[in-house]
Amino acid sequence: METNGAHPYIPNSAPALKQEMLDSVGVASADELYAAIPERLRFRGRLDVPEALASEYELRRHLETLLSHNTSTSEVLSFLGGGCWPHHVPAVVDEVVNRAEFMTSYYGETHGDHGKLQALFEYASMVGELVGLDAVSLPTYDWATAAATAISMAARRTGRPAALVPASTSPERLSVIRGYCEPRTAVRTVGFDPSTGLLDLTGLEAALGDDVACLYLETPGYLGVVEAHAHEALAAARARGALGVVGVDPLSLGVLAAPARYGADIVCGELQPLGIHQGYGGGQAGFLATDDSEEWIAEYPTFLIGLAPTSVSGEYGFGEVAWERISYVQRGDAHEYTGTTQNLWAIGAAVYLALLGPQGLAELGRGLMQRASYAASRLAEVPGVSVPLSGVPFKEVVASFEHATVAGVNRELRRRGIFGGIDLSTAFPDLGQAALLCFTEIHSRTDIDRLVDALAEIVR
């Protein structure tokens, strides 16, 4: 799909411009730029791909046809969560993140996108206030990457080769943690009480050896319950010389204590609840936080934004902190590699937090817990359905089916225009045929009752 030799979607593709660029680097053709690639590695011939579409309209129609094969969570009543949750995104968040100076800017120098670094600093300041720590990174890819990075930082600080992680951690998150940390840091799991969903403190004591760099735990955990043993678990880890890493849903911090108050050395989590739309393959961003000591700052592989006074009295500027520590400078000698980050979502999270404020965040947190509690009580009333975990739920509830499979129940719910919960039966067989159901501020009492009534019809 070319016009006069220029591709409509590729900058500087007009023949005259391409020749000018070739002349500026002193080569006759683009082929000379690939001279270092051995002939045996070069592909000769045409790729087996469809012909180019002839117009922008055809391209749009083709993509919309592909997308129409899917049903999004905005088209039906959805109770899917487990790491990417259905939350309301205020219009002002979309308005700000879609501004050209934020939407189109790539992380780099600031001459073309004034105000970006200040916005990122404000994001870090608000997240730091939430978790009770002063140093907050720019976003990683997601919670899993943030958790894996936090564990790696703890391992370097302690010089120990192992980390403990609850067996109740999301299977996907645990897979990323293992893939990222091993073989440098062995990842071992600690069991949980199948009647409460809480960490098994007895098993933790037995697992805390002198080689353990840190204990990683989550509150609320993947199975939805608030980790009531967090303080005791982190104290036990500290007593054996290990550090404490806590993963959080930031919305919970409107009603729960900041992790730093009960012993966390590093806090990480997912920013998606803070004004980021659900997206298939996107819409995720993780954060890391520690105190602002030189020792911890040196361990961050990610960008950090700080402020400093300028030559004008009362004026401040914003810029990168300790730039020399990251892989852009250290290259192969860096602690870890960091590439493109999710900075646009940091802008959205900052807008969301500024909009809600402390009171709004507290009100939202209480509303989430009330919905989860109501849903748990209603689900327990349905014959053939039980709520096996007695721990306090935040916004997700595990429901078990006595005479039906989760797959079968979800098929029937789908026929009724409802997305059911995540199937836990393979990852957590001790819970039986169990589903993880999510309840947020977008769910009304009528929505929850509709789900319960549908389940009562399906499992009877």
Buried (B, 14 or more C-beta within 10 A) or exposed (E): EEEEEBEEEEEEBBEEEBEEEBEEEEEEEEEEEEEEEEEEEEEEEEEEEEEEBEEEEEBEEEEEEEEEEEEEBEEEBBBBBBBBBBBEBBEEBEEBBEEEEBEEBEBEEBEEBEBBBBBBBBBBBBBBBBBBBBBBBBBBBBBBBBBBBBBBBBBBBBEBEBBBBBBBBBBBBBEBBBEBBEEEBBBEBBBBBBEBBBBBBEBBBEBBEEBBBBBBBBBBBBBBBBBBBBBBBBEBBBEBEBBBBBBBBBBBBBBBEBBBEBBBBBBBBBBBBBBBBBEEEBBBBBBBBBBBEEEBBBBBBBBBBBBEEEEEEEEEBBEBBBEEBBBBEBEEEBBBEBEEBBBBBBBBBBBBBBBBEEEEBBBBBEBBBEBBBBBBEBBBEBEBBBBBBEBBBBBBBBBBBEEBBBEEBBEBBEEBEBBBBBBBBEBBEEBBBBBBBBBBBBBEEEBBEBBBEBBBEBBE
